[in-house]
């Protein structure tokens, strides 16, 4: 089961583990990026940073496990479940990663902290696969990534410090 959650003008694919209960998404705009806080059943899930450019949906997701990059395009025909090897470039720094495929989207775990720091200073994130190179625009990403991390830190802290005997309140 897959649910598509609309974040303004971009869709975020949510896998069945997340699709069992309705999600509550609250957003703020930072330049071309939409920063969203996602709750499921009044419990904080993650923070997202989303935009679209040239027919490409771009979403950075900050979770307890780290940073993920989701890319989607209605033009793509990918083999669901396949892991594609990609090279990611931000400025002069290049790292290898795996892009886990859905039919029209991929999810890439961004595990290298030094590389992730370059995302806020680079103009583009280059994603190179076997057949093509994508340029993901990162304009105004410094402010947006800072807001994404602040969103995650604030909401994670509030979730862990909450009273388990009192129903949590939704944050504005």
Order of alpha helices (4+ residues) and beta strands (2+ residues): beta-beta-beta-beta-beta-beta-beta-beta-beta-beta-alpha-beta-beta-alpha
